[in-house]
Amino acid sequence: MRRHHWIFSGALKRIIGNPQPGETVQVMSSRGRLLAYGAYSPRSQIRVRVWSFNPDQQITASFFHQRLKHAITARRALIRDNSVNVCRMVNSESDRLPGLIVDRYGDFLVCQFLSTGAEFWKSVIVENLLSQFSAAGIFERSDDAVRLKEGLPQQSGLLAGHEPPELIQVREGPVRFLVDIRRGHKTGFYLDQRENRQLVSKYCADTRVLNCFAYTGGFGLWALHGGARQVVNIESSADWLAVAQKNVTLNGYDGQMVDYVKADVFEQLRQYRDTSRRFDMIILDPPKFAATAGQVQKAARGYKDINLLAIKLINTGGILFTFSCSGHLGADLFKKIIADAALDAGRHVQIIRYLGQSSDHPVALSFPEGSYLKGLICRVW
């Protein structure tokens, strides 16, 4: 047994009784041996998400208290000196709590309950979070489409404590951000990119930086912190560009150092190509191009197109930060796509470093699906 937390419907020979959505069930071997306890999900292809492989483990409020304690304690080193007050506190299956995401934004916690099991135990989980973390409020962002596959409605709103302000100010060391946890992407911010944002600052002294899919300008702010002389943020949403502009002001940078371009990234890169615009660093952090395995081929074309355009726009010796958050598109295929783009661009491209999600997004060895974010730092000649 590989101790994977997902049991698909095709792996089950029969179901005894009539378990309700989210109810704890016993998983038995064909010989009648108790293998695990898990949450039942009658609407999902993932019919059971395993809570515990310990046959002596009872799934009670005490179980969730201990699992949450382990996850929160593991993040103490990250937030010990309080220079960072934004991070992922619970990372679903990799923290042995399938379907549960808990992110910290300053004094607030934001939760996603993405499975029937997490939904079933929601009140217990919230109660335990309040007992273990001094939160001003706990806000729910269970508005991900994955809940529909579980037969659950999308929902969001206050679960406990005070309503959060419109924008919460958080810190990543020396850089500060304003985050909208009600409407923002994911739970408000791309926490999985924290360590990669910091790396940007090491490569951009006295450079012209193009930050594509900028959202609220996270990578661009770290580029300014690293000494970039100009940053161009491209983002399709005027609302998020407005927050990006507030973030520049919040950090005390000269507003004339930053340009904000509301545009489709693909179209804007083609315009830069046609007008011979060049940059010393380009950052590509696009949204998920492949939501399912069937979309991988189409996604691969999109990744190649955008990287081909970017490679052509980088000055000799310049740097490309390129990412894919499509879990169905593997790291080897992503690297091959970048290699093909470099070949078609007629440029010599070196990989300086391989990147993944930040350390507060651990990946359990028994759950490789947890490793979804892949990235490369490349030098272009």
Residue, then its C-alpha position, 0 to 999 in steps of 0.5 A: m500500500r502506497r498510502h496515497h490519500w485518494i481512493f477512486s471509485g473504480a478501486l472499490k468493490r462494494i459499499i456497505g450501508n449508506p454513508q452520507p457525504g463527508e461521513t467517516v468510513q472504514v476502508m477494508s482490504s479484500r481479505g477484510r483487513l482494516l486499511a484506513y479511515g476516510a471521508y466518503s464522497p458519493r459524487s466525486q470520482i475520488r470516492v474516499r479521501v483518507w484521513s488516517f492509515n492507522p487502524d487504531q485512529q479515531i476520527t474525532a475532534s481530537f484528531f483534527h486538533q492534533r493534525l492542525k497542531h502539527a501543521i501550524t507548528a511546522r510553520r513556526a520557523l517561517i514566522r518566528d521573527n514576525s518579518v513574514n506574516v503571510c504563509r500557508m498554514v495547512n496544505s491539504e493532503s500533504d499535511r494529512l488533511p485532504g481538501l483543507i487549505v488554511d492561509r494566514y494573512g496577518d491577523f486573519l486566516v482564510c480557509q478553503f473546504l474543498s472536499t466533502g470531508a473537510e466540509f463535514w468537519k468544518s465547524v470542528i476545524v474552525e473551533n480548533l483553529l481559533s484555539q490554536f491561532s490568535a486570529a482576528g477573524i476566519f474567512e472562507r473562500s470555498d469558491d473553487a470549482v473543484r467543490l462542484k465535483e464534490g457535489l458542494p456549492q461554492q461559497s465564501g464569507l466570514l466564519a468567525g471573528h471580525e470582518p476583514p478590511e477591504l485590503i489587508q496589509v501583509r509582509e514578506g520580509p522587507v516588502r509589503f503587500l495589500v491583499d483582497i482576501r474576499r475577491g483575490h485570486k486563490t485565497g487572495f495572493y499567490l503564497d506559493q511564489r513567495e520564495n521565487r519572488q525573493l529570488v527575482s531580487k538577486y538578478c535585477a540590479d539596474t535592469r528593465v523588467l517585464n512582469c507578465f500576468a502581474y496580478t497585484g505586482g508581487f514579482g515587480l515589487w521584489a524586482l524594485h527591491g533588488g534595484a531594477r530601474q524600470v518595471v512594466n506590469i502587464e495585467s488584464s484586470a484594471d482592478w488588480l493593476a490599481v492594487a499593484q499601483k497602491n503596493v508600489t506607493l506602500n513600499g515608497y518607490d517612485g511611481q515613475m519607475v513602474d508602468y502599468v499596462k492593461a492588456d492581454v499578455f500574448e498580444q502585448l508581447r507580440q506588439y513588443r516584438d514588432t516594435s523591437r522593445r527589449f528587456d533585461m528580465i522577463i517574468l512569466d507567471p501565467p494562470k493554469f493553462a491545463a485544468t484537466a489531462g485532456q487540455v495538456q496538448k493545448a496548454a503546451r502550445g500556449y506555454k511554447d508561444i508565450n515563452l518563444l515571444a519572451i525569449k525573443l524580447i530578452n537582451t543578450g545575457g538577460i534573465l527569464f523567470t518562467f512558470s507553469c502551475s498546471g499540475h497535469l503538465g509535468a516538469d520534464l514536458f515543461k522543460k522540453i517546451i522551453a527548450d523547443a521555444a529557445l530553438d525556434a527563437g534561435r537563442h542559446v538558453q541556459i537553465i540556472r535554477y529549477l524552481g517549485q512552490s515555497s516551503d510552506h507548501p510541502v509535498a508528501l512523498s505519498f502524494p506527488e500530485g501536490s507538486y504542481l508548481k514548476g519553474l525555471i530561471c534561465r539566462v538567454w544569449 
